[in-house]
Amino acid sequence: MYNSLIEHINKFAQLNAEEAELITKSVSLKIIKKKDFLLKPGQVCKSNYFVIKGCLRLYFINRKETEHITQFAIENWWITDQDSFDHQLPSDNYLQAVENTTVIVLEKAVLDDLFIRVPQLERYFRLILQMVYTAWQRRIKYIYNQTDEERYRLFSQRFPEFMQRVPQYMIASYLGFTPQFLSKIRAKK
């Protein structure tokens, strides 16, 4: 199971055998049942999660009691509440399993120590965060520049696996419109 993580790291930064072993000994494995939570509002996010199998979602509920999904994570993706994790402040978000999910857990204190002991890991996370930041910028641009239907079509083309695995109301929430509107779009096919 830990091989998936090491292989992923090696795509971006080369680890030697000792560094790989140190990382695998420093993380843990966790299984989360569908609909169970890794994080709820008010809790401090102490870990970053690498998905081995399954799907997670990060979301918040606004003042109008509307759920807004800000992020999904499937196999070989990382997910955390970055603000709570980095600053060790209480979260405003929920982190929940969409499916039965297996993750590798990397605690903040462990990560900080590994950054010193395995310099390539800092490079790896820098590159991952750059990719995530770019994806978020594109997503914001799509929200402002595209119609809801254009956003849906682009998402379904880029991430067809989500269309099969994630409930439609969650896709609608992530894309910023109602499930009813999504039904209308899908009916046009």
N, CA, C and O of each residue as an XYZ file, in Angstrom:
756
protein
N       0.817     -1.206      0.000
C       0.000      0.000      0.000
C       0.860      1.269      0.000
O       0.546      2.250     -0.675
N       1.943      1.227      0.767
C       2.802      2.407      0.839
C       3.563      2.633     -0.468
O       4.050      3.733     -0.730
N       3.660      1.578     -1.286
C       4.359      1.713     -2.569
C       3.715      2.763     -3.452
O       4.411      3.464     -4.187
N       2.388      2.884     -3.390
C       1.689      3.895     -4.202
C       2.201      5.289     -3.878
O       2.425      6.102     -4.775
N       2.385      5.560     -2.596
C       2.878      6.873     -2.180
C       4.311      7.094     -2.660
O       4.627      8.144     -3.220
N       5.168      6.114     -2.441
C       6.573      6.256     -2.843
C       6.682      6.422     -4.359
O       7.464      7.242     -4.839
N       5.906      5.652     -5.107
C       5.909      5.793     -6.571
C       5.456      7.193     -6.978
O       6.017      7.789     -7.897
N       4.447      7.710     -6.297
C       3.943      9.050     -6.613
C       5.006     10.106     -6.317
O       5.226     11.014     -7.118
N       5.652      9.986     -5.181
C       6.717     10.938     -4.832
C       7.827     10.882     -5.880
O       8.340     11.917     -6.305
N       8.195      9.669     -6.292
C       9.298      9.506     -7.246
C       8.987     10.055     -8.634
O       9.902     10.229     -9.439
N       7.747     10.324     -8.928
C       7.405     10.980    -10.200
C       7.868     12.437    -10.212
O       8.063     13.024    -11.276
N       8.041     13.011     -9.030
C       8.354     14.436     -8.914
C       9.712     14.713     -8.272
O      10.333     15.739     -8.550
N      10.172     13.807     -7.421
C      11.435     13.995     -6.697
C      11.979     12.614     -6.346
O      11.277     11.806     -5.737
N      13.195     12.347     -6.719
C      13.759     11.008     -6.527
C      14.196     10.766     -5.079
O      14.969     11.531     -4.503
N      13.679      9.683     -4.519
C      14.061      9.266     -3.171
C      15.050      8.117     -3.264
O      14.963      7.284     -4.166
N      15.992      8.075     -2.325
C      16.820      6.876     -2.231
C      16.091      5.874     -1.329
O      15.062      6.201     -0.737
N      16.626      4.664     -1.228
C      15.953      3.596     -0.478
C      15.766      3.959      0.994
O      14.728      3.654      1.580
N      16.763      4.606      1.591
C      16.662      4.977      3.006
C      15.574      6.023      3.235
O      14.827      5.947      4.211
N      15.489      6.994      2.335
C      14.455      8.032      2.454
C      13.065      7.431      2.289
O      12.140      7.776      3.023
N      12.925      6.533      1.324
C      11.631      5.877      1.107
C      11.224      5.079      2.339
O      10.063      5.108      2.746
N      12.173      4.371      2.930
C      11.883      3.585      4.126
C      11.504      4.490      5.300
O      10.580      4.178      6.050
N      12.204      5.590      5.457
C      11.890      6.537      6.529
C      10.463      7.070      6.378
O       9.725      7.168      7.358
N      10.086      7.408      5.159
C       8.731      7.919      4.924
C       7.696      6.849      5.248
O       6.725      7.121      5.954
N       7.895      5.634      4.740
C       6.891      4.586      4.981
C       6.772      4.232      6.464
O       5.699      3.840      6.922
N       7.859      4.369      7.210
C       7.793      4.105      8.650
C       7.159      5.267      9.420
O       6.769      5.110     10.577
N       7.058      6.426      8.777
C       6.561      7.632      9.452
C       5.076      7.895      9.228
O       4.491      8.759      9.881
N       4.473      7.161      8.320
C       3.055      7.371      8.007
C       2.245      6.177      8.500
O       2.800      5.155      8.904
N       0.932      6.326      8.458
C       0.066      5.221      8.865
C      -1.055      5.050      7.851
O      -1.308      5.926      7.025
N      -1.709      3.920      7.932
C      -2.809      3.587      7.037
C      -4.116      3.706      7.806
O      -4.191      3.338      8.978
N      -5.142      4.219      7.145
C      -6.448      4.355      7.791
C      -7.528      3.999      6.780
O      -7.443      4.364      5.608
N      -8.542      3.284      7.248
C      -9.694      2.943      6.417
C     -10.886      3.730      6.940
O     -11.186      3.711      8.134
N     -11.562      4.424      6.025
C     -12.718      5.254      6.385
C     -13.926      4.700      5.651
O     -13.895      4.510      4.435
N     -14.983      4.445      6.393
C     -16.214      3.951      5.774
C     -16.951      5.089      5.086
O     -16.844      6.250      5.480
N     -17.695      4.736      4.058
C     -18.508      5.706      3.328
C     -19.333      6.534      4.312
O     -19.976      5.989      5.209
N     -19.308      7.835      4.135
C     -20.030      8.842      4.925
C     -19.382      9.165      6.272
O     -19.857     10.053      6.980
N     -18.301      8.460      6.643
C     -17.600      8.801      7.881
C     -16.710     10.024      7.637
O     -16.362     10.343      6.500
N     -16.350     10.701      8.735
C     -15.605     11.956      8.657
C     -14.177     11.797      9.168
O     -13.916     11.077     10.132
N     -13.267     12.484      8.499
C     -11.899     12.644      8.989
C     -11.748     13.973      9.715
O     -10.834     14.145     10.522
N     -12.648     14.917      9.428
C     -12.567     16.257     10.000
C     -13.955     16.881     10.005
O     -14.742     16.695      9.077
N     -14.240     17.629     11.077
C     -15.490     18.391     11.177
C     -15.158     19.810     11.629
O     -14.098     20.046     12.209
N     -16.065     20.760     11.365
C     -15.821     22.140     11.807
C     -15.518     22.200     13.307
O     -16.123     21.496     14.116
N     -14.565     23.060     13.644
C     -14.155     23.221     15.039
C     -12.945     22.376     15.405
O     -12.245     22.681     16.370
N     -12.694     21.317     14.645
C     -11.525     20.483     14.894
C     -10.316     21.065     14.159
O     -10.457     21.682     13.104
N      -9.148     20.865     14.720
C      -7.915     21.280     14.053
C      -7.448     20.126     13.169
O      -7.364     18.984     13.620
N      -7.148     20.430     11.917
C      -6.685     19.414     10.969
C      -5.218     19.110     11.250
O      -4.358     19.970     11.060
N      -4.934     17.914     11.692
C      -3.584     17.539     12.079
C      -2.886     16.651     11.050
O      -1.724     16.284     11.226
N      -3.611     16.302      9.957
C      -3.038     15.365      8.990
C      -3.360     15.750      7.558
O      -4.337     16.439      7.267
N      -2.497     15.275      6.683
C      -2.700     15.343      5.244
C      -2.958     13.902      4.813
O      -2.349     12.981      5.358
N      -3.848     13.692      3.848
C      -4.277     12.342      3.491
C      -3.993     12.059      2.020
O      -4.362     12.838      1.141
N      -3.333     10.936      1.767
C      -3.055     10.471      0.412
C      -3.984      9.299      0.139
O      -3.938      8.290      0.843
N      -4.823      9.428     -0.872
C      -5.840      8.409     -1.138
C      -5.220      7.227     -1.890
O      -4.667      7.381     -2.979
N      -5.327      6.057     -1.282
C      -4.891      4.809     -1.904
C      -6.040      4.225     -2.718
O      -5.858      3.794     -3.856
N      -7.221      4.218     -2.117
C      -8.415      3.673     -2.773
C      -9.624      4.419     -2.228
O      -9.748      4.612     -1.019
N     -10.516      4.836     -3.119
C     -11.738      5.488     -2.678
C     -11.813      6.939     -3.102
O     -11.116      7.382     -4.015
N     -12.680      7.670     -2.410
C     -12.922      9.072     -2.757
C     -13.317      9.844     -1.502
O     -14.140      9.388     -0.708
N     -12.720     11.011     -1.339
C     -13.034     11.918     -0.233
C     -13.516     13.241     -0.797
O     -13.259     13.573     -1.954
N     -14.220     13.990      0.039
C     -14.624     15.341     -0.343
C     -14.406     16.290      0.828
O     -14.571     15.917      1.989
N     -14.031     17.526      0.499
C     -13.885     18.605      1.467
C     -14.996     19.596      1.170
O     -15.151     20.037      0.031
N     -15.774     19.949      2.193
C     -16.885     20.869      1.960
C     -17.191     21.685      3.201
O     -16.764     21.360      4.309
N     -17.952     22.767      2.980
C     -18.450     23.580      4.085
C     -19.935     23.814      3.872
O     -20.460     23.610      2.777
N     -20.596     24.239      4.923
C     -22.017     24.587      4.853
C     -22.120     26.067      5.173
O     -21.667     26.517      6.226
N     -22.724     26.830      4.248
C     -22.787     28.283      4.430
C     -23.928     28.688      5.365
O     -24.639     27.839      5.901
N     -24.089     29.990      5.547
C     -25.113     30.516      6.464
C     -26.524     30.143      6.048
O     -27.425     30.063      6.883
N     -26.714     29.913      4.756
C     -28.033     29.528      4.250
C     -28.245     28.017      4.329
O     -29.221     27.485      3.798
N     -27.319     27.339      4.997
C     -27.372     25.881      5.164
C     -27.212     25.135      3.839
O     -27.733     24.033      3.669
N     -26.482     25.754      2.901
C     -26.199     25.123      1.617
C     -24.795     24.539      1.658
O     -23.845     25.193      2.088
N     -24.684     23.305      1.206
C     -23.401     22.612      1.174
C     -22.624     23.018     -0.077
O     -23.177     23.060     -1.176
N     -21.332     23.317      0.102
C     -20.463     23.685     -1.019
C     -19.200     22.827     -0.974
O     -18.386     22.948     -0.058
N     -19.051     21.969     -1.962
C     -17.865     21.114     -2.044
C     -16.747     21.903     -2.714
O     -16.916     22.436     -3.810
N     -15.611     21.967     -2.043
C     -14.472     22.709     -2.588
C     -13.415     21.797     -3.200
O     -12.601     22.242     -4.009
N     -13.425     20.526     -2.817
C     -12.381     19.633     -3.316
C     -12.828     18.183     -3.213
O     -13.538     17.795     -2.285
N     -12.395     17.398     -4.185
C     -12.498     15.943     -4.141
C     -11.089     15.378     -4.165
O     -10.146     16.057     -4.573
N     -10.948     14.137     -3.729
C      -9.677     13.427     -3.877
C      -9.972     11.966     -4.163
O     -10.742     11.319     -3.454
N      -9.343     11.460     -5.221
C      -9.424     10.042     -5.555
C      -8.012      9.469     -5.505
O      -7.092     10.124     -5.017
N      -7.841      8.263     -6.000
C      -6.568      7.566     -5.912
C      -5.399      8.443     -6.376
O      -5.446      9.088     -7.423
N      -4.355      8.433     -5.551
C      -3.103      9.163     -5.794
C      -3.250     10.679     -5.701
O      -2.420     11.413     -6.237
N      -4.277     11.145     -5.040
C      -4.454     12.576     -4.778
C      -4.325     12.811     -3.274
O      -4.667     11.952     -2.461
N      -3.825     13.989     -2.929
C      -3.757     14.436     -1.540
C      -4.980     15.289     -1.225
O      -5.545     15.934     -2.108
N      -5.384     15.283      0.047
C      -6.452     16.176      0.486
C      -6.247     16.503      1.962
O      -5.853     15.654      2.762
N      -6.522     17.747      2.291
C      -6.502     18.224      3.667
C      -7.234     19.553      3.698
O      -7.531     20.119      2.646
N      -7.524     20.055      4.875
C      -7.955     21.447      5.005
C      -6.655     22.226      5.166
O      -6.121     22.334      6.269
N      -6.154     22.763      4.071
C      -4.814     23.347      4.049
C      -4.638     24.469      5.068
O      -3.599     24.548      5.723
N      -5.634     25.332      5.208
C      -5.533     26.452      6.153
C      -5.432     25.940      7.587
O      -4.554     26.362      8.340
N      -6.323     25.041      7.960
C      -6.297     24.481      9.311
C      -5.010     23.687      9.544
O      -4.410     23.772     10.616
N      -4.595     22.925      8.551
C      -3.387     22.102      8.648
C      -2.137     22.968      8.817
O      -1.328     22.726      9.712
N      -1.983     23.971      7.961
C      -0.787     24.817      8.005
C      -0.707     25.659      9.268
O       0.360     25.781      9.871
N      -1.830     26.241      9.670
C      -1.831     27.196     10.781
C      -2.316     26.611     12.103
O      -2.325     27.289     13.131
N      -2.719     25.339     12.061
C      -3.210     24.644     13.254
C      -4.327     25.430     13.939
O      -4.331     25.620     15.155
N      -5.269     25.879     13.113
C      -6.462     26.594     13.569
C      -7.682     25.708     13.379
O      -7.659     24.798     12.550
N      -8.757     25.960     14.142
C      -9.976     25.170     13.947
C     -10.495     25.297     12.510
O     -10.470     26.371     11.909
N     -10.953     24.187     11.996
C     -11.451     24.127     10.619
C     -12.886     24.633     10.527
O     -13.638     24.599     11.502
N     -13.249     25.103      9.336
C     -14.633     25.434      9.007
C     -15.228     24.361      8.104
O     -16.375     24.472      7.671
N     -14.453     23.330      7.822
C     -14.818     22.343      6.805
C     -15.080     20.959      7.367
O     -14.710     20.618      8.491
N     -15.743     20.181      6.518
C     -15.918     18.751      6.731
C     -15.025     18.031      5.725
O     -14.908     18.456      4.576
N     -14.406     16.952      6.155
C     -13.670     16.065      5.256
C     -14.302     14.690      5.425
O     -14.207     14.073      6.485
N     -14.954     14.218      4.355
C     -15.815     13.040      4.452
C     -15.532     12.052      3.323
O     -15.164     12.440      2.214
N     -15.711     10.762      3.632
C     -15.568      9.713      2.623
C     -16.831      9.634      1.772
O     -17.937      9.492      2.293
N     -16.654      9.728      0.467
C     -17.754      9.555     -0.488
C     -17.970      8.064     -0.731
O     -19.094      7.620     -0.968
N     -16.897      7.307     -0.670
C     -16.899      5.846     -0.811
C     -16.093      5.279      0.357
O     -15.426      6.027      1.072
N     -16.152      3.965      0.552
C     -15.207      3.348      1.472
C     -13.815      3.687      0.948
O     -13.515      3.475     -0.227
N     -12.976      4.211      1.825
C     -11.716      4.804      1.376
C     -10.557      4.362      2.261
O     -10.688      4.255      3.481
N      -9.421      4.110      1.620
C      -8.178      3.814      2.329
C      -7.209      4.953      2.049
O      -6.975      5.312      0.895
N      -6.647      5.517      3.115
C      -5.716      6.636      2.974
C      -4.426      6.360      3.731
O      -4.388      5.577      4.680
N      -3.381      7.025      3.285
C      -2.145      7.111      4.057
C      -2.214      8.434      4.805
O      -2.477      9.480      4.213
N      -1.977      8.379      6.100
C      -2.074      9.551      6.968
C      -0.672     10.082      7.243
O       0.210      9.359      7.707
N      -0.494     11.365      6.945
C       0.780     12.041      7.209
C       0.496     13.200      8.157
O      -0.067     14.219      7.757
N       0.892     13.034      9.412
C       0.624     14.054     10.428
C       1.554     15.251     10.247
O       2.676     15.114      9.759
N       1.069     16.423     10.645
C       1.813     17.669     10.450
C       3.183     17.630     11.125
O       4.185     17.991     10.506
N       3.238     17.203     12.369
C       4.522     17.164     13.084
C       5.505     16.233     12.377
O       6.699     16.525     12.297
N       5.003     15.128     11.874
C       5.840     14.172     11.142
C       6.322     14.792      9.834
O       7.494     14.668      9.477
N       5.416     15.460      9.123
C       5.787     16.103      7.861
C       6.869     17.154      8.086
O       7.848     17.210      7.342
N       6.695     17.979      9.103
C       7.698     19.007      9.393
C       9.069     18.382      9.652
O      10.088     18.906      9.203
N       9.092     17.268     10.374
C      10.345     16.557     10.637
C      10.914     15.948      9.353
O      12.120     16.006      9.114
N      10.042     15.367      8.533
C      10.502     14.757      7.279
C      11.063     15.785      6.308
O      11.978     15.479      5.543
N      10.528     16.998      6.330
C      11.074     18.048      5.463
C      12.556     18.285      5.757
O      13.330     18.582      4.847
N      12.946     18.155      7.010
C      14.350     18.337      7.403
C      15.170     17.099      7.038
O      16.284     17.213      6.528
N      14.619     15.934      7.299
C      15.360     14.688      7.109
C      15.370     14.183      5.659
O      16.275     13.454      5.254
N      14.353     14.580      4.886
C      14.246     14.142      3.482
C      13.998     15.383      2.623
O      12.851     15.680      2.289
N      15.054     16.108      2.264
C      14.877     17.360      1.516
C      14.064     17.211      0.221
O      13.371     18.144     -0.183
N      14.145     16.058     -0.423
C      13.383     15.850     -1.665
C      11.874     15.899     -1.418
O      11.102     16.195     -2.331
N      11.463     15.611     -0.203
C      10.034     15.649      0.120
C       9.500     17.079      0.058
O       8.356     17.309     -0.333
N      10.336     18.027      0.445
C       9.923     19.429      0.346
C       9.729     19.815     -1.121
O       8.777     20.519     -1.459
N      10.621     19.358     -1.982
C      10.469     19.602     -3.425
C       9.165     18.979     -3.932
O       8.409     19.613     -4.669
N       8.914     17.745     -3.531
C       7.700     17.042     -3.949
C       6.451     17.835     -3.578
O       5.594     18.078     -4.427
N       6.346     18.237     -2.316
C       5.145     18.964     -1.886
C       5.058     20.351     -2.518
O       3.959     20.850     -2.760
N       6.190     20.971     -2.783
C       6.153     22.257     -3.490
C       5.542     22.075     -4.869
O       4.695     22.866     -5.284
N       5.963     21.048     -5.576
C       5.434     20.797     -6.919
C       3.953     20.414     -6.877
O       3.174     20.846     -7.727
N       3.572     19.613     -5.899
C       2.153     19.240     -5.751
C       1.317     20.480     -5.468
O       0.270     20.676     -6.085
N       1.769     21.319     -4.539
C       1.006     22.531     -4.210
C       0.944     23.499     -5.386
O      -0.059     24.192     -5.555
N       1.991     23.560     -6.197
C       1.939     24.402     -7.398
C       0.860     23.899     -8.355
O       0.115     24.694     -8.927
N       0.778     22.593     -8.527
C      -0.251     22.031     -9.409
C      -1.647     22.293     -8.853
O      -2.566     22.635     -9.599
N      -1.800     22.133     -7.546
C      -3.102     22.381     -6.916
C      -3.489     23.847     -7.054
O      -4.639     24.159     -7.364
N      -2.548     24.737     -6.828
C      -2.820     26.171     -6.935
C      -3.246     26.532     -8.360
O      -4.182     27.306     -8.558
N      -2.559     25.972     -9.337
C      -2.920     26.213    -10.738
C      -4.328     25.698    -11.023
O      -5.112     26.372    -11.692
N      -4.649     24.518    -10.523
C      -5.992     23.956    -10.726
C      -7.056     24.843    -10.090
O      -8.119     25.049    -10.676
N      -6.783     25.371     -8.898
C      -7.745     26.262     -8.230
C      -7.932     27.549     -9.025
O      -9.053     28.042     -9.156
N      -6.830     28.100     -9.560
C      -6.952     29.312    -10.380
C      -7.822     29.048    -11.604
O      -8.684     29.857    -11.949
N      -7.593     27.920    -12.251
C      -8.412     27.577    -13.418
C      -9.873     27.409    -13.027
O     -10.770     27.865    -13.736
N     -10.107     26.757    -11.901
C     -11.492     26.544    -11.459
C     -12.189     27.881    -11.217
O     -13.336     28.061    -11.626
N     -11.521     28.805    -10.569
C     -12.110     30.128    -10.321
C     -12.384     30.831    -11.641
O     -13.430     31.456    -11.814
N     -11.445     30.728    -12.570
C     -11.647     31.341    -13.886
C     -12.865     30.730    -14.579
O     -13.662     31.452    -15.177
N     -13.013     29.411    -14.505
C     -14.162     28.752    -15.132
C     -15.471     29.211    -14.501
O     -16.466     29.401    -15.200
N     -15.473     29.388    -13.189
C     -16.694     29.830    -12.508
C     -17.121     31.197    -13.015
O     -18.312     31.448    -13.203
N     -16.157     32.083    -13.239
C     -16.484     33.442    -13.673
C     -16.666     33.584    -15.181
O     -17.386     34.474    -15.633
N     -16.022     32.718    -15.968
C     -16.022     32.896    -17.420
C     -16.904     31.926    -18.191
O     -17.151     32.140    -19.378
N     -17.381     30.881    -17.558
C     -18.160     29.887    -18.282
C     -19.579     29.807    -17.739
O     -19.850     30.127    -16.581
N     -20.464     29.372    -18.611
C     -21.826     29.106    -18.152
C     -21.801     27.826    -17.320
O     -20.837     27.062    -17.364
N     -22.862     27.608    -16.572
C     -22.953     26.380    -15.781
C     -22.850     25.149    -16.677
O     -22.191     24.169    -16.329
N     -23.502     25.212    -17.824
C     -23.469     24.075    -18.745
C     -22.061     23.844    -19.293
O     -21.625     22.698    -19.405
N     -21.355     24.904    -19.631
C     -19.976     24.765    -20.113
C     -19.082     24.153    -19.032
O     -18.242     23.302    -19.327
N     -19.261     24.585    -17.790
C     -18.484     24.032    -16.672
C     -18.758     22.542    -16.510
O     -17.837     21.751    -16.305
N     -20.021     22.170    -16.602
C     -20.384     20.759    -16.464
C     -19.748     19.927    -17.578
O     -19.175     18.870    -17.314
N     -19.848     20.393    -18.801
C     -19.296     19.651    -19.947
C     -17.768     19.500    -19.807
O     -17.223     18.419    -20.033
N     -17.098     20.580    -19.439
C     -15.644     20.530    -19.260
C     -15.270     19.545    -18.153
O     -14.361     18.733    -18.325
N     -15.962     19.614    -17.028
C     -15.691     18.717    -15.905
C     -15.909     17.260    -16.315
O     -15.083     16.399    -16.010
N     -17.010     16.986    -16.999
C     -17.306     15.599    -17.384
C     -16.299     15.071    -18.407
O     -16.029     13.870    -18.440
N     -15.742     15.953    -19.241
C     -14.706     15.532    -20.193
C     -13.367     15.290    -19.493
O     -12.672     14.317    -19.788
N     -13.018     16.172    -18.575
C     -11.713     16.063    -17.903
C     -11.681     14.986    -16.827
O     -10.642     14.370    -16.589
N     -12.819     14.760    -16.178
C     -12.863     13.827    -15.049
C     -14.020     12.840    -15.198
O     -14.928     12.828    -14.367
N     -14.000     12.018    -16.240
C     -15.127     11.097    -16.455
C     -15.321     10.105    -15.308
O     -16.437      9.640    -15.075
N     -14.231      9.777    -14.585
C     -14.361      8.828    -13.478
C     -15.264      9.366    -12.370
O     -15.933      8.593    -11.684
N     -15.285     10.678    -12.196
C     -16.158     11.266    -11.176
C     -17.628     11.093    -11.542
O     -18.473     10.930    -10.662
N     -17.930     11.129    -12.819
C     -19.315     11.024    -13.263
C     -19.911      9.674    -12.869
O     -21.117      9.562    -12.652
N     -19.062      8.652    -12.780
C     -19.516      7.309    -12.417
C     -19.489      7.073    -10.903
O     -20.269      6.274    -10.384
N     -18.607      7.756    -10.209
C     -18.356      7.437     -8.802
C     -19.026      8.363     -7.805
O     -19.312      7.963     -6.677
N     -19.278      9.595     -8.214
C     -19.742     10.616     -7.270
C     -21.214     10.924     -7.532
O     -21.604     11.110     -8.684
N     -22.039     10.980     -6.481
C     -23.452     11.324     -6.678
C     -23.613     12.671     -7.388
O     -22.823     13.593     -7.186
N     -24.640     12.764     -8.211
C     -24.859     13.961     -9.025
C     -25.010     15.224     -8.179
O     -24.545     16.290     -8.585
N     -25.651     15.126     -7.013
C     -25.822     16.327     -6.190
C     -24.473     16.858     -5.698
O     -24.320     18.059     -5.474
N     -23.493     15.959     -5.531
C     -22.158     16.401     -5.124
C     -21.436     17.079     -6.283
O     -20.741     18.076     -6.086
N     -21.596     16.546     -7.478
C     -20.998     17.186     -8.655
C     -21.587     18.578     -8.829
O     -20.860     19.534     -9.095
N     -22.909     18.693     -8.680
C     -23.564     20.006     -8.788
C     -23.002     20.967     -7.748
O     -22.705     22.117     -8.070
N     -22.851     20.516     -6.515
C     -22.312     21.362     -5.454
C     -20.899     21.825     -5.798
O     -20.568     22.999     -5.626
N     -20.075     20.915     -6.279
C     -18.699     21.258     -6.640
C     -18.654     22.276     -7.774
O     -17.813     23.175     -7.776
N     -19.561     22.132     -8.734
C     -19.575     23.024     -9.896
C     -20.325     24.324     -9.646
O     -20.284     25.232    -10.476
N     -21.008     24.420     -8.512
C     -21.621     25.687     -8.127
C     -23.040     25.900     -8.602
O     -23.461     27.041     -8.793
N     -23.788     24.825     -8.798
C     -25.200     24.987     -9.136
C     -26.032     23.917     -8.447
O     -25.494     23.053     -7.755
N     -27.335     23.976     -8.637
C     -28.240     23.076     -7.920
C     -28.329     21.721     -8.619
O     -28.059     21.620     -9.815
N     -28.705     20.684     -7.879
C     -28.926     19.375     -8.502
C     -30.031     19.427     -9.566
O     -29.973     18.707    -10.562
N     -31.030     20.279     -9.348
C     -32.118     20.407    -10.317
C     -31.587     20.943    -11.650
O     -31.979     20.473    -12.718
N     -30.693     21.928    -11.571
C     -30.109     22.472    -12.793
C     -29.271     21.408    -13.494
O     -29.293     21.306    -14.721
N     -28.539     20.621    -12.725
C     -27.743     19.546    -13.311
C     -28.644     18.551    -14.036
O     -28.289     18.073    -15.113
N     -29.787     18.235    -13.470
C     -30.737     17.324    -14.126
C     -31.175     17.874    -15.474
O     -31.299     17.124    -16.442
N     -31.409     19.181    -15.541
C     -31.804     19.810    -16.812
C     -30.683     19.692    -17.849
O     -30.936     19.387    -19.014
N     -29.452     19.934    -17.416
C     -28.306     19.827    -18.331
C     -28.193     18.398    -18.859
O     -28.023     18.179    -20.059
N     -28.289     17.438    -17.954
C     -28.150     16.029    -18.348
C     -29.291     15.590    -19.256
O     -29.101     14.721    -20.107
N     -30.459     16.170    -19.089
C     -31.620     15.822    -19.924
C     -31.439     16.290    -21.365
O     -32.058     15.741    -22.276
N     -30.598     17.300    -21.577
C     -30.364     17.840    -22.924
C     -29.535     16.911    -23.801
O     -29.540     17.054    -25.024
N     -28.826     15.966    -23.203
C     -27.900     15.094    -23.955
C     -28.551     14.476    -25.168
O     -27.907     13.723    -25.898
